[in-house]
Amino acid sequence: MRHIVGIDHAVVGVRDLEHARSGYERLGFRLTPRGHHVGRGTADHCLMFATDHVELLGLVDPAKPTHNLDRFLEQREGMMALALFSTDADATRSAWQEAGLASDLCDLGSVLEPKTELRFKNVKLALEATGGVPLFACAHLTPEPMRQPEWLEHPNGTVGIASITVAVEEPGALVEPMAQVFGSTNLTETDDTLAVHTGHGVVLFATPDDLDMLHPHLETLAVDSSPTLATLSLEVRDLEQTAAWLEEHDVPYSRDRRGAIGVGPELTHGVMLEFVSGPIAV
């Protein structure tokens, strides 16, 4: 029992936090006020959904600890980490240690403007333990203030994260580390892909070539030899509502034969963003 019940949030590193905020508002999202991380040189705006969220993370004081955000942004913008929802951080860490995964506990505080305090306990895994996939678990110690009703109603109709696609040269090489992180019963493997059923939301590992085939309507990111968090698929109530919003706000988009809507990385700060009509079936 790893006390992991799904995806908690995707972390998107951005070079200009206010520019990212306005850009995602144009895409039809309502964002939280800016949150300042206690003792760190980072801040965020979040796209909150009922059970998960997307965090836009930016630098505000490079003189303070940034936990590698500065180095990531030297290379690119985009998804830089995936947080899993833990119901008990200490129990998750114990389970991971029993599975042979080295992990560290850390407490994190954030202050939402003007003065709402949030606290978390994170369990960080070394990249060596996850096959290079940037994963950590997050337990919310102050969950109530995180989801104000007005933050959950997005004009584009988004209701949550359906899946995240990770581009990797050899998906089969991720079977063992992902089995240790999630448990082997949560994995589905084919010849070319590996799907991890997190409990809420799917993490799909695919080769760069298969990334093109899975999302032919999306402009593909450049992928190096390490795992790259590439595609963020968001579930919406009504794809036509989403399309109408994008058209009204002059946002260019593409559609595939399923009707899924894609928005290019140049408008999403390095994310292959996709709107889909329901959870991904794998």
C-alpha positions as CSV (number, residue, x, y, z in Angstrom):
1,M,0.0,0.0,0.0
2,R,1.7,3.1,-1.3
3,H,-1.1,5.5,-0.3
4,I,-1.0,7.0,-3.8
5,V,-4.5,7.7,-5.2
6,G,-3.8,9.5,-8.4
7,I,-2.1,12.4,-10.1
8,D,-2.0,15.5,-7.9
9,H,-0.5,18.0,-10.3
10,A,1.7,18.7,-13.2
11,V,4.5,21.3,-12.7
12,V,5.1,23.6,-15.7
13,G,8.2,25.7,-15.5
14,V,7.8,29.1,-17.1
15,R,10.2,32.0,-17.6
16,D,7.7,34.8,-17.1
17,L,5.1,33.9,-14.6
18,E,2.7,36.8,-15.4
19,H,3.0,36.2,-19.1
20,A,2.1,32.6,-18.5
21,R,-0.8,33.6,-16.3
22,S,-2.3,35.8,-18.9
23,G,-1.7,33.2,-21.6
24,Y,-3.5,30.5,-19.8
25,E,-6.4,32.9,-19.0
26,R,-6.7,33.5,-22.8
27,L,-6.9,29.7,-23.1
28,G,-10.0,29.8,-20.9
29,F,-8.6,29.0,-17.4
30,R,-9.3,30.7,-14.1
31,L,-6.0,30.9,-12.1
32,T,-5.3,31.2,-8.4
33,P,-3.7,34.3,-7.0
34,R,0.1,34.2,-7.0
35,G,1.5,31.9,-4.4
36,H,4.9,32.5,-2.9
37,H,6.9,29.5,-1.7
38,V,8.3,30.0,1.8
39,G,12.1,30.1,1.9
40,R,12.4,29.6,-1.9
41,G,12.9,31.8,-4.8
42,T,9.8,30.5,-6.7
43,A,6.2,31.4,-7.0
44,D,3.2,30.0,-8.9
45,H,-0.3,30.4,-10.3
46,C,-2.4,27.2,-10.4
47,L,-5.2,25.9,-12.6
48,M,-7.3,24.1,-10.0
49,F,-9.7,21.2,-10.7
50,A,-11.7,19.0,-8.4
51,T,-9.1,16.4,-7.6
52,D,-5.9,17.6,-9.3
53,H,-4.3,20.8,-10.8
54,V,-1.6,22.3,-13.0
55,E,1.0,24.5,-11.4
56,L,2.7,27.3,-13.4
57,L,6.0,27.7,-11.6
58,G,8.3,30.7,-12.1
59,L,11.4,32.3,-10.6
60,V,11.0,35.4,-8.5
61,D,14.3,35.5,-6.5
62,P,17.2,33.5,-8.1
63,A,19.3,34.2,-5.0
64,K,17.1,31.8,-3.0
65,P,16.8,28.0,-3.5
66,T,15.0,27.2,-6.7
67,H,15.2,23.4,-6.6
68,N,16.5,23.2,-10.1
69,L,13.9,25.4,-11.8
70,D,16.7,27.8,-12.9
71,R,18.6,25.0,-14.6
72,F,15.5,23.6,-16.2
73,L,14.6,27.0,-17.7
74,E,18.0,27.4,-19.1
75,Q,17.1,24.5,-21.4
76,R,13.4,25.1,-22.1
77,E,9.9,25.8,-20.7
78,G,7.3,23.0,-20.2
79,M,6.3,20.2,-17.9
80,M,9.2,19.6,-15.5
81,A,7.8,17.3,-12.9
82,L,4.8,15.2,-12.0
83,A,3.3,15.1,-8.5
84,L,1.4,12.1,-7.2
85,F,-1.4,12.5,-4.6
86,S,-0.4,10.9,-1.4
87,T,-2.9,10.5,1.4
88,D,-0.1,10.0,3.9
89,A,3.4,11.2,3.1
90,D,5.2,9.2,5.8
91,A,3.4,6.0,4.8
92,T,4.3,6.6,1.1
93,R,7.9,7.1,2.0
94,S,8.0,4.0,4.1
95,A,6.4,1.9,1.3
96,W,8.8,3.3,-1.3
97,Q,11.8,2.5,1.0
98,E,10.5,-1.0,1.4
99,A,10.4,-1.3,-2.4
100,G,14.0,-0.2,-2.5
101,L,13.5,3.4,-3.6
102,A,15.5,6.0,-1.8
103,S,13.3,9.0,-1.0
104,D,13.4,12.3,1.0
105,L,10.7,14.0,3.0
106,C,10.4,17.8,2.9
107,D,7.9,20.3,4.2
108,L,6.8,23.1,1.9
109,G,4.8,26.2,2.7
110,S,3.1,28.6,0.3
111,V,1.3,31.9,0.9
112,L,-1.4,32.8,-1.6
113,E,-1.8,36.5,-2.0
114,P,-2.9,38.3,0.1
115,K,-2.4,36.0,3.1
116,T,-3.8,32.4,2.7
117,E,-1.3,29.9,4.1
118,L,-0.9,26.5,2.5
119,R,1.3,23.6,3.8
120,F,2.4,20.4,2.1
121,K,4.6,17.4,2.8
122,N,6.4,16.1,-0.3
123,V,8.2,12.8,-0.8
124,K,10.9,13.2,-3.4
125,L,12.4,10.3,-5.4
126,A,15.8,10.3,-7.0
127,L,15.9,10.3,-10.8
128,E,18.0,7.2,-10.6
129,A,15.1,5.4,-8.9
130,T,12.5,6.3,-11.5
131,G,14.4,5.7,-14.7
132,G,14.9,9.5,-15.1
133,V,11.2,10.4,-14.7
134,P,10.8,13.4,-12.4
135,L,8.3,12.2,-9.9
136,F,7.4,13.0,-6.3
137,A,4.4,12.5,-4.0
138,C,2.5,15.4,-2.4
139,A,0.4,15.3,0.7
140,H,-1.8,18.3,1.4
141,L,-1.8,19.4,5.0
142,T,-4.2,22.3,4.5
143,P,-6.5,21.1,1.6
144,E,-9.6,23.3,2.3
145,P,-8.2,26.7,1.2
146,M,-6.8,25.2,-2.0
147,R,-10.1,24.8,-3.9
148,Q,-12.2,27.9,-3.8
149,P,-15.4,27.4,-5.9
150,E,-14.6,30.3,-8.2
151,W,-11.2,28.7,-9.1
152,L,-12.8,25.4,-10.2
153,E,-15.2,26.8,-12.9
154,H,-13.1,27.3,-16.1
155,P,-14.8,29.1,-19.0
156,N,-13.2,26.4,-21.4
157,G,-15.0,23.6,-19.5
158,T,-11.9,21.8,-18.2
159,V,-12.6,19.5,-15.2
160,G,-9.3,17.7,-14.6
161,I,-6.2,15.9,-15.9
162,A,-7.0,12.9,-18.0
163,S,-3.4,11.8,-18.8
164,I,0.2,12.8,-19.2
165,T,2.3,11.3,-22.0
166,V,6.0,10.9,-21.4
167,A,8.3,10.5,-24.4
168,V,11.1,8.0,-23.7
169,E,13.4,6.0,-26.0
170,E,12.6,2.6,-24.5
171,P,9.3,2.4,-22.6
172,G,10.1,-1.1,-21.6
173,A,13.0,0.1,-19.5
174,L,10.5,1.9,-17.3
175,V,8.5,-1.2,-16.3
176,E,10.7,-2.1,-13.3
177,P,11.0,1.4,-11.8
178,M,7.3,2.2,-12.3
179,A,6.3,-1.1,-10.8
180,Q,8.3,-0.1,-7.7
181,V,6.7,3.3,-7.6
182,F,3.1,2.2,-8.2
183,G,2.9,-1.5,-7.9
184,S,3.0,-3.9,-10.9
185,T,-0.8,-4.4,-11.0
186,N,-1.1,-0.8,-12.0
187,L,0.9,-1.2,-15.2
188,T,-0.2,-2.2,-18.7
189,E,2.5,-2.9,-21.2
190,T,2.4,-3.3,-25.0
191,D,5.2,-3.7,-27.5
192,D,5.7,0.0,-27.7
193,T,4.0,1.7,-24.8
194,L,3.7,1.5,-21.0
195,A,0.6,2.8,-19.3
196,V,0.5,3.5,-15.5
197,H,-2.9,3.7,-14.0
198,T,-2.3,6.0,-11.0
199,G,-5.8,5.6,-9.5
200,H,-6.9,8.9,-11.0
201,G,-5.3,9.8,-14.3
202,V,-3.0,7.8,-16.6
203,V,0.7,8.3,-17.2
204,L,1.6,6.9,-20.7
205,F,5.2,6.2,-21.7
206,A,5.8,6.2,-25.5
207,T,8.7,6.5,-27.9
208,P,9.1,9.9,-29.7
209,D,7.8,8.3,-32.9
210,D,4.7,7.0,-31.2
211,L,4.2,10.4,-29.6
212,D,3.7,11.7,-33.1
213,M,1.2,8.9,-33.9
214,L,-0.7,9.3,-30.6
215,H,-1.0,13.1,-31.1
216,P,-0.8,13.8,-34.8
217,H,-2.7,17.1,-34.4
218,L,-0.1,18.5,-32.0
219,E,3.2,20.1,-32.7
220,T,5.8,17.7,-31.3
221,L,8.4,18.8,-28.8
222,A,12.1,18.2,-29.4
223,V,12.9,15.2,-27.2
224,D,16.4,14.3,-26.0
225,S,17.6,11.0,-24.6
226,S,16.1,11.5,-21.2
227,P,12.3,11.0,-20.4
228,T,10.4,14.2,-21.4
229,L,7.0,15.1,-19.9
230,A,5.5,16.0,-23.2
231,T,1.7,15.9,-23.5
232,L,-0.9,17.2,-21.0
233,S,-4.3,15.9,-21.8
234,L,-7.1,17.7,-20.0
235,E,-10.7,16.4,-19.7
236,V,-13.4,18.9,-20.6
237,R,-17.2,18.7,-20.2
238,D,-17.9,19.6,-23.8
239,L,-15.4,19.9,-26.6
240,E,-17.6,22.3,-28.6
241,Q,-17.7,24.6,-25.6
242,T,-13.9,24.5,-25.5
243,A,-13.6,25.1,-29.2
244,A,-16.1,28.0,-29.0
245,W,-14.0,29.7,-26.3
246,L,-10.8,29.3,-28.2
247,E,-12.4,30.7,-31.4
248,E,-13.9,33.7,-29.5
249,H,-10.4,34.5,-28.2
250,D,-8.6,34.0,-31.5
251,V,-6.6,31.0,-30.2
252,P,-5.4,28.8,-33.0
253,Y,-6.0,25.1,-32.5
254,S,-6.2,21.7,-34.3
255,R,-8.4,18.7,-34.0
256,D,-7.9,15.0,-34.6
257,R,-10.4,12.5,-35.8
258,R,-11.7,11.9,-32.3
259,G,-12.5,15.5,-32.0
260,A,-9.7,16.2,-29.4
261,I,-8.4,19.7,-29.5
262,G,-4.7,20.6,-29.5
263,V,-3.0,23.8,-28.8
264,G,0.6,24.3,-29.8
265,P,3.6,24.6,-27.3
266,E,4.2,28.2,-28.4
267,L,0.9,29.2,-26.7
268,T,1.3,27.0,-23.6
269,H,4.9,27.6,-22.6
270,G,6.3,24.4,-23.9
271,V,3.4,22.0,-23.2
272,M,1.8,19.8,-25.8
273,L,-1.7,20.7,-24.6
274,E,-4.7,18.6,-25.5
275,F,-8.4,18.8,-24.5
276,V,-10.3,15.5,-24.6
277,S,-13.9,14.6,-23.9
278,G,-13.3,12.0,-21.2
279,P,-10.7,9.9,-19.3
280,I,-8.1,8.2,-21.5
281,A,-8.8,4.5,-22.0
282,V,-5.6,2.4,-22.2
